[in-house]
Amino acid sequence: QVRLVESGGGLVQPGGSLRLSCAAPGTILSTFTLYTMGWYRQAPGKQRELVATFTSDGGTDYADAVKGRFTISKNNSRKTVYLQMNSLKPEDTAVYYCRGTDGSRESWGQGTQVTVSS
């Protein structure tokens, strides 16, 4: 199972930007590249929801609420996935989680808090 570690969360004003990172320390590159990676979030009192993900065919998919504002990317050599978040809104406030799956197993990070407030 892959260990995932998120970072980059924090407090930002509406309209601001943050970049989240999800690293897979201790994972060999060949294993990391087999995993389909994505970002999810969970706001207080709400269910965890998909934010952005790579698809099995190498494409990307985004929740409607973040399309045009968020971008998922990855650097395989660093075994890291990123989530660039621009034009942040108060409703983006949540704990953001990184998820990886190889189709039969899945791994989750511990989450990083993002708070959008003036």
VODO-99566 format. One record per residue: x, y, z of N, C-alpha, C in turn; residue number from 0; residue in one letter. Coordinates in nm, 4 decimals, decimal comma, padded with zeros to 6 digits, always signed. Each point is the difference from the previous one (the first is absolute). Example, Ala and Ser with C-alpha at 12.3 -4.5 7.8 and 13.67 -1.06 7.14 Angstrom:
! VODO-99566
         nx         ny         nz        cax        cay        caz         cx         cy         cz     n   res
   +01,3190   -00,5690   +00,7800   -00,0890   +00,1190   +00,0000   +00,0900   +00,1200   +00,0000     0     a
   -00,0350   +00,1050   -00,0720   +00,0820   +00,1190   +00,0060   -00,0770   +00,1090   +00,0730     1     s
This chain:
! VODO-99566
         nx         ny         nz        cax        cay        caz         cx         cy         cz     n   res
   +00,0848   -00,1186   +00,0000   -00,0848   +00,1186   +00,0000   +00,0884   +00,1237   +00,0000     0     q
   -00,0411   +00,1013   -00,0739   +00,0779   +00,1218   -00,0131   -00,0328   +00,0965   +00,1134     1     v
   +00,1024   +00,0561   +00,0600   -00,0203   +00,1035   +00,1026   -00,0024   +00,1356   -00,0680     2     r
   -00,1037   +00,0793   +00,0297   -00,0170   +00,1301   -00,0615   +00,0023   +00,1090   +00,1061     3     l
   +00,0688   +00,1093   -00,0290   +00,0139   +00,1104   +00,0942   -00,0333   +00,1307   -00,0703     4     v
   -00,1054   +00,0671   +00,0476   -00,0402   +00,1276   -00,0583   +00,0661   +00,1160   +00,0736     5     e
   +00,0154   +00,1107   -00,0710   +00,0498   +00,1238   +00,0604   -00,0482   +00,1169   -00,0838     6     s
   +00,0138   +00,1202   +00,0554   -00,0310   +00,1194   -00,0762   -00,1285   +00,0698   +00,0383     7     g
   -00,0761   -00,0578   +00,0910   -00,1231   +00,0656   +00,0413   +00,0274   +00,1219   +00,0846     8     g
   -00,1069   +00,0731   +00,0297   +00,0150   +00,1189   +00,0827   -00,1199   +00,0907   -00,0107     9     g
   +00,0177   +00,1213   +00,0503   -00,1048   +00,1021   -00,0032   +00,0291   +00,0963   -00,1144    10     l
   -00,0995   +00,0256   -00,0822   +00,0172   +00,0896   -00,1136   -00,1263   +00,0839   -00,0153    11     v
   +00,0157   +00,1204   -00,0496   -00,1147   +00,0874   -00,0220   -00,0748   -00,0402   -00,1270    12     q
   -00,1272   +00,0320   -00,0075   -00,0747   -00,0265   -00,1240   +00,0697   +00,0643   -00,1193    13     p
   +00,0064   -00,0769   -00,1087   +00,0705   +00,0462   -00,1189   +00,1459   -00,0396   -00,0048    14     g
   +00,0502   -00,0515   +00,1100   +00,1396   -00,0380   +00,0074   +00,0267   -00,1376   -00,0584    15     g
   +00,1264   -00,0421   +00,0107   +00,0444   -00,1278   -00,0564   +00,0779   -00,0806   +00,1022    16     s
   -00,0052   -00,1309   -00,0170   +00,0819   -00,0929   +00,0765   +00,0388   -00,1147   -00,0916    17     l
   +00,1143   -00,0616   +00,0294   +00,0373   -00,1215   -00,0701   +00,0214   -00,1110   +00,1022    18     r
   -00,0778   -00,1040   -00,0137   +00,0143   -00,1164   +00,0865   +00,0926   -00,1010   -00,0658    19     l
   +00,0738   -00,0714   +00,0836   +00,0888   -00,1052   -00,0474   -00,0349   -00,1309   +00,0685    20     s
   +00,0179   -00,1076   -00,0712   -00,0212   -00,1338   +00,0552   +00,1195   -00,0842   -00,0416    21     c
   +00,0817   -00,0345   +00,0965   +00,1211   -00,0768   -00,0268   -00,0180   -00,1444   +00,0442    22     a
   +00,0765   -00,0869   -00,0632   -00,0037   -00,1422   +00,0329   +00,1397   -00,0454   +00,0426    23     a
   +00,0418   +00,0410   +00,1192   +00,1339   -00,0349   +00,0462   +00,0145   -00,1500   +00,0211    24     p
   +00,1147   -00,0512   -00,0347   +00,0241   -00,1423   +00,0214   -00,0600   -00,0892   -00,1058    25     g
   -00,0651   +00,0575   -00,0998   -00,0609   -00,0789   -00,1077   +00,0922   -00,0005   -00,1210    26     t
   +00,0222   -00,1170   -00,0556   +00,0854   -00,0034   -00,1184   -00,0780   +00,0555   -00,1196    27     i
   +00,0732   +00,0562   -00,0946   -00,0627   +00,0706   -00,1104   -00,0928   -00,0907   -00,0809    28     l
   +00,0397   -00,1232   -00,0234   -00,0827   -00,0893   -00,0809   -00,1348   -00,0274   +00,0659    29     s
   -00,0038   -00,0027   +00,1313   -00,1272   -00,0171   +00,0709   -00,0828   +00,1263   -00,0085    30     t
   +00,0622   +00,1150   +00,0216   -00,0729   +00,1269   -00,0025   -00,0682   +00,0220   -00,1341    31     f
   +00,0682   -00,0332   -00,1089   -00,0571   +00,0253   -00,1321   -00,1188   -00,0904   -00,0315    32     t
   -00,0162   -00,1074   +00,0755   -00,1157   -00,0878   -00,0201   -00,1258   +00,0540   +00,0657    33     l
   +00,0199   +00,0956   +00,0912   -00,1122   +00,0526   +00,0760   -00,0686   +00,1148   -00,0731    34     y
   -00,1325   -00,0030   -00,0004   -00,0795   +00,1128   -00,0480   -00,0244   +00,0907   +00,1195    35     t
   +00,0404   +00,1254   -00,0127   -00,0013   +00,0921   +00,1125   -00,1108   +00,1032   -00,0134    36     m
   -00,0517   +00,0415   +00,1151   -00,1038   +00,1012   -00,0015   -00,0060   +00,0755   +00,1302    37     g
   -00,0751   +00,1082   -00,0014   -00,0221   +00,0843   +00,1176   -00,1489   +00,0004   +00,0353    38     w
   -00,0275   -00,0107   +00,1273   -00,1354   +00,0046   +00,0547   -00,0020   +00,1044   +00,1110    39     y
   -00,1201   +00,0389   +00,0404   -00,0112   +00,0922   +00,1123   -00,1241   -00,0323   +00,0818    40     r
   +00,0059   +00,0395   +00,1256   -00,1129   -00,0203   +00,0891   -00,0174   +00,1234   +00,0857    41     q
   -00,1136   +00,0642   -00,0176   -00,0345   +00,1173   +00,0799   -00,0751   -00,0457   +00,1246    42     a
   -00,0021   +00,0810   +00,1055   -00,0706   -00,0394   +00,1225   -00,1460   -00,0325   -00,0277    43     p
   -00,0433   -00,1155   +00,0483   -00,1391   -00,0390   -00,0149   -00,0371   -00,0517   -00,1373    44     g
   +00,0989   -00,0132   -00,0868   -00,0278   -00,0477   -00,1363   +00,0787   -00,1265   -00,0308    45     k
   -00,0432   -00,0697   -00,1040   +00,0706   -00,1200   -00,0420   +00,1258   +00,0361   -00,0787    46     q
   +00,0952   -00,0896   +00,0014   +00,1211   +00,0191   -00,0798   -00,0388   -00,0041   -00,1474    47     r
   +00,0576   +00,0928   -00,0775   -00,0348   +00,0084   -00,1416   +00,1247   +00,0105   -00,0863    48     e
   -00,0141   -00,0453   -00,1224   +00,1087   +00,0101   -00,0953   +00,0223   +00,1451   -00,0399    49     l
   +00,1265   +00,0398   -00,0065   +00,0358   +00,1339   -00,0474   +00,0623   -00,0100   -00,1392    50     v
   +00,1022   -00,0806   -00,0113   +00,0707   -00,0145   -00,1276   +00,0721   -00,1325   -00,0004    51     a
   +00,0102   -00,0612   -00,1163   +00,0659   -00,1291   -00,0079   +00,0582   -00,0231   -00,1375    52     t
   +00,1046   -00,0788   -00,0036   +00,0456   -00,0534   -00,1260   -00,0875   -00,1212   -00,0308    53     f
   -00,0264   -00,0220   -00,1266   -00,0793   -00,1153   -00,0401   +00,0928   -00,1120   -00,0454    54     t
   -00,0570   -00,1189   -00,0141   +00,0817   -00,1169   -00,0327   +00,0650   +00,0118   -00,1378    55     s
   -00,0567   +00,0844   -00,0868   +00,0572   +00,0163   -00,1336   +00,0964   +00,1184   -00,0067    56     d
   +00,0317   +00,0564   +00,1189   +00,0984   +00,1072   +00,0045   -00,0571   +00,1393   -00,0079    57     g
   -00,1325   +00,0102   -00,0116   -00,0625   +00,1310   -00,0032   -00,0262   +00,0528   +00,1392    58     g
   -00,0788   +00,1051   +00,0084   -00,0347   +00,0593   +00,1280   -00,1505   +00,0232   +00,0068    59     t
   -00,0500   +00,0049   +00,1205   -00,1424   +00,0252   +00,0219   -00,0128   +00,0887   +00,1213    60     d
   -00,0950   +00,0936   -00,0056   -00,0183   +00,0974   +00,1077   -00,1460   +00,0079   +00,0411    61     y
   -00,0214   +00,0298   +00,1275   -00,1344   +00,0314   +00,0448   -00,0439   +00,1304   -00,0654    62     a
   -00,1275   +00,0117   -00,0294   -00,0510   +00,1209   -00,0659   +00,0329   +00,1253   +00,0806    63     d
   -00,0015   -00,0125   +00,1319   +00,0201   +00,1168   +00,0859   +00,1398   +00,0594   -00,0112    64     a
   +00,0962   -00,0787   -00,0513   +00,1386   +00,0489   -00,0043   +00,0548   +00,0129   -00,1411    65     v
   -00,0772   -00,0384   -00,0992   +00,0480   +00,0084   -00,1381   +00,0387   +00,1425   -00,0365    66     k
   +00,1155   +00,0120   -00,0623   +00,0494   +00,1320   -00,0380   +00,0757   +00,0711   +00,1097    67     g
   -00,0051   -00,0517   +00,1215   +00,0723   +00,0636   +00,1126   +00,1106   -00,0893   +00,0557    68     r
   -00,0225   -00,1298   -00,0012   +00,0964   -00,0951   +00,0567   +00,0661   -00,0800   -00,1120    69     f
   +00,1248   -00,0373   +00,0227   +00,0730   -00,0820   -00,0963   +00,0775   -00,1080   +00,0727    70     t
   -00,0188   -00,1241   -00,0428   +00,0760   -00,1108   +00,0552   +00,1179   -00,0291   -00,0918    71     i
   +00,1144   -00,0276   +00,0605   +00,1181   -00,0326   -00,0787   +00,0866   -00,0965   +00,0811    72     s
   +00,1002   -00,0559   -00,0639   +00,0868   -00,0914   +00,0729   +00,1411   +00,0022   -00,0566    73     k
   +00,0926   -00,0337   +00,0858   +00,1395   -00,0135   -00,0383   +00,0407   -00,1412   +00,0411    74     n
   +00,0055   -00,0900   -00,0951   +00,0286   -00,1396   +00,0334   +00,1389   -00,0164   +00,0611    75     n
   +00,0966   +00,0748   -00,0497   +00,1353   -00,0162   +00,0521   +00,0086   +00,0391   +00,1468    76     s
   -00,0882   +00,0912   +00,0416   -00,0048   +00,0389   +00,1417   -00,1064   -00,0783   +00,0749    77     r
   -00,0751   -00,0855   -00,0703   -00,1080   -00,0781   +00,0604   -00,0941   +00,0917   +00,0765    78     k
   -00,0418   +00,1054   -00,0669   -00,0824   +00,1025   +00,0644   -00,1113   +00,0431   -00,0930    79     t
   -00,1170   +00,0201   +00,0586   -00,1159   +00,0530   -00,0714   -00,0331   +00,1351   +00,0599    80     v
   -00,0421   +00,0928   -00,0844   -00,0285   +00,1356   +00,0446   -00,1452   +00,0361   -00,0299    81     y
   -00,0502   +00,0954   +00,0766   -00,1291   +00,0603   -00,0287   +00,0181   +00,1506   +00,0107    82     l
   +00,0024   +00,0665   -00,1141   +00,0075   +00,1461   -00,0034   -00,1410   +00,0546   +00,0102    83     q
   -00,0233   +00,0812   +00,1003   -00,1334   +00,0543   +00,0246   +00,0044   +00,1513   -00,0117    84     m
   -00,0707   +00,0540   -00,0966   -00,0069   +00,1434   -00,0229   -00,1414   +00,0507   +00,0220    85     n
   -00,0126   +00,1299   +00,0155   -00,1316   +00,0634   +00,0186   -00,0799   -00,0713   +00,1086    86     s
   +00,0638   -00,0215   +00,1119   -00,0631   -00,0766   +00,1077   -00,1204   +00,0738   +00,0570    87     l
   -00,0987   -00,0805   +00,0393   -00,1244   +00,0517   +00,0550   -00,0189   -00,0566   +00,1412    88     k
   -00,0786   +00,0669   +00,0824   -00,0252   -00,0541   +00,1343   -00,0553   -00,1423   -00,0026    89     p
   -00,0771   -00,0323   -00,1027   -00,0560   -00,1357   -00,0079   +00,1024   -00,1068   -00,0357    90     e
   +00,1226   +00,0413   -00,0298   +00,1083   -00,0957   -00,0210   +00,0629   -00,0440   +00,1322    91     d
   -00,0419   +00,0609   +00,1088   +00,0531   -00,0369   +00,1309   -00,0324   -00,1456   +00,0316    92     t
   +00,1036   -00,0767   +00,0301   -00,0168   -00,1435   +00,0259   +00,1350   -00,0600   +00,0365    93     a
   -00,0041   -00,1248   +00,0430   +00,1229   -00,0790   +00,0091   +00,0173   -00,0703   -00,1342    94     v
   +00,1164   +00,0166   -00,0584   +00,0288   -00,0565   -00,1314   +00,0850   -00,1258   +00,0173    95     y
   -00,0425   -00,1061   -00,0687   +00,0664   -00,1287   +00,0097   +00,0513   -00,0444   -00,1368    96     y
   +00,1121   -00,0643   +00,0034   +00,0563   -00,0617   -00,1189   -00,0348   -00,1486   +00,0041    97     c
   -00,0364   -00,0539   -00,1142   -00,0325   -00,1428   -00,0106   +00,0739   -00,0602   -00,1178    98     r
   +00,0462   -00,1222   +00,0202   +00,0629   -00,0741   -00,1076   -00,0568   -00,1402   -00,0062    99     g
   -00,0185   -00,0515   -00,1211   -00,0510   -00,1361   -00,0157   +00,0647   -00,0660   -00,1213   100     t
   +00,0237   -00,1306   +00,0141   +00,0505   -00,0762   -00,1153   -00,1099   -00,0906   -00,0551   101     d
   -00,1220   +00,0257   +00,0435   -00,1142   -00,0765   -00,0456   -00,0470   -00,1043   +00,0997   102     g
   +00,0937   -00,0480   +00,0804   -00,0380   -00,0993   +00,1010   +00,0283   +00,0481   +00,1417   103     s
   +00,0914   +00,0911   +00,0133   +00,0324   +00,0569   +00,1306   -00,0080   +00,1506   -00,0083   104     r
   -00,0293   +00,0627   +00,1122   -00,0013   +00,1450   +00,0033   +00,0707   +00,0483   +00,1253   105     e
   +00,0567   +00,1181   -00,0130   +00,0672   +00,0648   +00,1123   -00,0488   +00,1421   +00,0115   106     s
   -00,0087   +00,0492   +00,1228   -00,0420   +00,1370   +00,0284   +00,1071   +00,0672   +00,0850   107     w
   +00,0167   +00,1285   -00,0233   +00,0850   +00,0789   +00,0873   -00,0776   +00,0409   +00,1240   108     g
   +00,0682   +00,0733   +00,0875   -00,0607   +00,0411   +00,1263   -00,0842   +00,1262   -00,0138   109     q
   +00,0132   +00,0685   -00,1105   -00,0788   +00,1210   -00,0240   +00,0736   +00,1270   +00,0375   110     g
   -00,0355   +00,1074   -00,0679   +00,0547   +00,1320   +00,0313   -00,1143   +00,1008   -00,0041   111     t
   -00,0038   +00,0866   +00,1003   -00,1115   +00,0944   +00,0139   +00,0210   +00,1211   -00,0914   112     q
   -00,1045   +00,0345   -00,0728   -00,0037   +00,1224   -00,0797   -00,1155   +00,0838   +00,0509   113     v
   +00,0301   +00,1221   +00,0405   -00,1018   +00,0916   +00,0496   +00,0041   +00,1274   -00,0827   114     t
   -00,1137   +00,0332   -00,0603   -00,0107   +00,1205   -00,0827   -00,0900   +00,0986   +00,0747   115     v
   +00,0606   +00,1057   +00,0485   -00,0745   +00,0948   +00,0819   +00,0709   +00,1348   +00,0006   116     s
   -00,0799   +00,1041   +00,0097   +00,0578   +00,1342   +00,0125   +00,0126   +00,0397   +00,1469   117     s
